[in-house]
Amino acid sequence: MSEYQYYAFQALDRPLRREEQEELRAISTRAQITATSFTNTYEWGDLRGDPRRMTERYFDAHLYVTNWGTHRLMLRLPKRALALATVKPYCLDHRIDAWTTRTHLLLDLTSDDESGEWVEGAEDSLAALIGLRDELVDGDLRPLYLAWLSALAAWELEDDEEEEYQTCPEPPVPSGLDELTGPQRALADLLRVDDDLLTAAAQDSPTTPGKPARPTKRELAPLIAGMPQKEKDALPLQLALGPEPGWRTELLHRLRGTEPPAAAAGRRSAAHLLDTAHTLRTARRQHGRT
């Protein structure tokens, strides 16, 4: 089979300016470039630009899929929407990376499986994953935990030093691992998260809390009236400029005095999770289930 690479970049928070589109055109003369996207496929050669730098400068999401088994997703979020310190416990090996620029936090999630078969329809995959960005902005850490599980399983295949697994701590466990959203299920598929490992992890995951009720005018009016005048004056200006992602969530948290539910502290080792997944897999196979 010939080599195949698919690159997709998406701008969400603002459209690309004409000069930015021209800069991208200098990177690739064949790419499909619009005010919000850059897509290209390669059956020979490679993209001349650096996807990390392109995402840092122009885009909010990037998907890379190859027919030799590499799946990669990058997301860019406003730095105030998600703290780097919150993300770092989920970074494992080279498959999960996070860093900040002056204005943004970036996530780089990768899965490699040379034995994997090419899946048709990669061109539609980024649309299914875009919702992860809003979930992270709203404080849902399940996407990070899923990426950690993917990296853990890959690490086990490459390194059989059990002592390292015994000392590798589990990151904070978010609620609702037993009931993933659509974008989270798409991420689990993209990163090849093992179902038995996910089931093992969900055994210590709190139940998904009920979705907060949509705020009413009666509820918000007195809260806004009680805000300092300087903050109230800034609201129309912020709305006129176009609120950044997470701005509405941040405002509601401030008004209501609430924060997204915190993930429970991880109490298990990587070895414990891998052993539990192995037990579940063995039992399932003994009962003739795939």
C-alpha positions in Angstrom: 0.0 0.0 0.0 1.3 3.5 -0.8 2.0 6.0 1.8 -1.0 8.2 2.9 -1.1 11.1 5.3 -4.0 13.3 6.2 -3.6 16.7 7.8 -6.6 18.8 9.0 -6.4 22.1 10.9 -9.4 24.1 12.2 -9.7 27.7 13.4 -12.6 28.1 15.8 -12.2 31.3 17.8 -11.6 33.6 14.9 -11.3 33.4 11.1 -7.9 33.6 9.5 -6.9 37.0 8.1 -6.1 37.1 4.4 -2.4 37.6 5.1 -2.4 34.5 7.3 -4.0 32.5 4.6 -1.2 33.7 2.3 1.4 32.6 4.8 -0.2 29.1 4.9 -0.3 29.0 1.1 3.4 29.5 1.2 3.6 26.2 3.2 1.5 24.2 0.7 0.4 25.1 -2.8 -1.9 22.0 -2.9 -3.8 22.4 0.4 -7.4 23.4 0.6 -7.3 26.7 2.6 -10.3 28.7 3.8 -10.8 31.4 6.5 -11.3 28.6 9.1 -9.4 25.5 7.8 -6.4 24.0 6.2 -6.5 20.4 4.8 -4.2 18.4 2.7 -3.3 14.8 1.9 0.0 13.3 0.9 0.8 10.1 -0.9 4.4 11.1 -1.3 6.4 13.8 0.4 5.4 15.6 3.6 4.0 18.8 4.9 6.7 21.5 4.9 5.3 23.3 7.9 5.6 22.2 11.6 2.1 21.2 12.8 2.9 22.3 16.4 3.9 25.8 15.2 1.0 26.0 12.8 -1.5 25.2 15.6 0.2 27.6 18.0 -0.1 30.5 15.5 -3.2 29.9 13.5 -5.5 27.1 14.6 -7.5 25.7 17.5 -7.5 22.0 16.5 -5.3 19.7 14.4 -5.8 16.1 13.3 -3.1 13.9 11.7 -3.8 10.4 10.5 -1.6 8.0 8.5 -2.0 4.6 7.0 1.0 3.3 9.0 -0.9 3.8 12.2 -0.2 7.3 13.6 -3.2 9.2 15.0 -2.5 12.6 16.5 -4.8 15.3 17.9 -3.8 18.8 19.0 -6.0 21.3 20.7 -5.4 25.0 21.5 -7.3 26.6 24.4 -7.2 30.1 25.9 -4.6 29.8 28.7 -7.0 31.1 31.3 -9.5 28.3 30.4 -7.3 25.4 31.6 -4.2 25.6 33.8 -1.0 23.8 32.7 -0.7 22.5 36.3 -4.0 20.7 35.9 -2.9 19.0 32.7 0.6 17.9 33.7 -0.4 14.9 35.9 -2.0 13.3 32.8 1.2 13.7 30.7 2.8 10.3 30.2 5.7 9.4 28.1 6.0 11.3 24.7 2.4 10.6 23.8 0.8 13.3 25.8 2.4 16.8 25.8 1.2 20.2 27.0 2.8 23.6 26.9 1.8 27.2 26.9 2.4 30.3 24.8 1.8 33.8 25.9 -2.0 33.4 25.3 -2.8 29.7 24.9 -2.4 26.2 26.3 -1.8 23.5 23.8 -2.4 19.7 24.1 -0.7 17.2 21.8 -2.1 13.6 22.0 -0.7 10.7 19.9 -1.3 7.1 19.4 0.8 4.8 17.2 -0.1 1.3 16.1 1.8 -0.1 13.1 -0.4 -3.2 13.1 -3.6 -1.1 12.9 -5.5 -1.0 9.6 -6.4 2.2 7.8 -9.8 3.4 8.6 -11.8 5.1 5.8 -13.4 8.4 6.6 -10.6 10.1 8.5 -11.7 13.3 6.8 -14.8 13.4 9.0 -13.0 12.6 12.3 -12.0 16.2 13.3 -15.6 17.3 13.4 -16.4 14.6 15.8 -13.6 15.6 18.1 -14.0 19.4 18.2 -16.5 19.2 21.1 -13.6 18.0 23.4 -12.3 21.6 23.4 -15.5 23.0 25.0 -15.6 20.1 27.4 -12.1 20.9 28.7 -13.0 24.6 28.9 -16.0 23.7 31.1 -13.8 21.7 33.4 -14.4 18.1 32.2 -11.1 16.3 32.5 -12.3 13.0 31.0 -10.5 13.7 27.7 -7.2 14.0 29.5 -7.7 10.8 31.5 -8.6 8.9 28.3 -5.4 10.1 26.7 -3.5 8.9 29.8 -5.1 5.4 29.5 -4.0 5.3 25.8 -0.5 6.2 26.7 -0.4 3.7 29.5 -1.4 0.8 27.3 1.2 1.8 24.7 3.8 2.1 27.4 3.1 -1.4 28.7 3.6 -2.8 25.2 7.0 -1.2 24.9 8.3 -1.7 28.4 7.8 -4.7 30.6 9.5 -3.3 33.7 6.7 -4.0 36.2 8.5 -2.0 39.0 8.0 1.2 36.9 4.2 0.5 36.7 4.1 0.0 40.5 5.6 3.4 41.1 3.6 5.3 38.3 0.7 7.0 40.0 -2.7 7.4 38.6 -3.7 11.0 37.8 -6.8 12.6 39.2 -9.9 10.5 38.3 -12.7 12.5 36.7 -16.3 11.5 37.2 -18.3 9.8 34.5 -15.8 7.5 32.9 -18.5 4.9 32.6 -20.7 7.3 30.5 -18.6 9.1 27.9 -19.9 11.9 25.7 -19.9 11.5 21.9 -16.6 13.5 21.4 -15.0 11.5 24.2 -16.0 8.2 22.6 -14.5 9.5 19.3 -11.3 10.4 21.2 -11.2 6.9 22.8 -11.5 5.4 19.3 -8.9 7.7 17.8 -6.4 7.0 20.6 -7.3 3.2 20.7 -8.2 3.2 24.4 -8.5 -0.4 25.5 -12.1 -1.1 26.6 -11.0 -3.4 29.5 -8.6 -0.8 30.7 -11.3 1.9 30.6 -13.7 -0.4 32.5 -11.0 -1.0 35.1 -10.5 2.8 35.4 -14.2 3.5 35.7 -14.5 1.3 38.8 -13.0 4.2 40.8 -14.7 7.0 38.9 -17.5 9.0 40.6 -20.9 9.0 39.0 -21.4 11.8 36.5 -23.0 14.7 38.3 -26.2 16.1 36.9 -25.8 18.8 34.3 -26.3 22.2 35.9 -29.7 23.8 35.1 -29.7 26.6 32.6 -29.5 29.9 34.5 -32.7 31.9 34.5 -33.1 35.7 34.1 -34.7 35.8 37.6 -31.6 34.1 39.0 -28.9 36.1 37.2 -30.4 39.6 37.4 -29.7 40.2 41.1 -26.2 38.6 40.8 -25.3 40.9 37.9 -26.8 43.9 39.8 -24.4 43.1 42.7 -21.3 43.1 40.6 -18.8 46.0 40.9 -19.7 48.8 38.5 -16.4 48.4 36.7 -17.1 44.8 35.9 -20.7 45.5 34.8 -19.4 48.2 32.4 -17.0 45.7 30.9 -19.7 43.2 30.0 -21.2 45.0 27.0 -17.7 45.6 25.6 -16.8 42.0 26.0 -20.0 40.9 24.2 -19.4 43.4 21.4 -15.8 42.1 20.8 -17.0 38.5 20.9 -16.5 36.5 24.0 -13.6 34.0 24.1 -14.3 30.3 24.7 -14.9 29.7 28.4 -15.9 33.4 29.0 -19.6 32.5 29.6 -18.6 29.6 31.8 -16.2 31.7 33.8 -18.7 34.4 34.3 -21.4 32.0 35.5 -18.9 30.4 37.9 -18.0 33.8 39.3 -21.6 34.9 39.6 -22.8 31.6 41.2 -19.7 31.0 43.3 -19.3 27.5 41.8 -16.5 25.7 40.1 -16.6 22.6 37.8 -16.5 19.4 39.8 -13.0 18.5 40.8 -11.5 15.1 39.8 -10.9 12.7 42.7 -7.3 12.1 43.6 -5.9 9.0 41.9 -5.3 6.2 44.4 -4.2 3.4 42.2 -0.9 2.6 40.5 -0.5 2.0 36.7 0.2 -1.7 37.5 -3.0 -2.1 39.5 -5.1 -0.8 36.5 -3.2 -2.9 34.0 -3.7 -6.0 36.2 -7.4 -5.3 36.7 -7.8 -4.9 32.9 -6.0 -8.2 32.3 -8.4 -9.9 34.7 -11.4 -8.4 33.0 -10.1 -9.4 29.6 -9.4 -12.9 30.7 -12.9 -13.3 32.2 -14.6 -11.9 29.1 -12.7 -14.3 26.8 -13.5 -17.3 29.0 -17.1 -16.4 28.6 -16.8 -16.2 24.9 -17.3 -12.5 24.6 -15.1 -10.4 22.2 
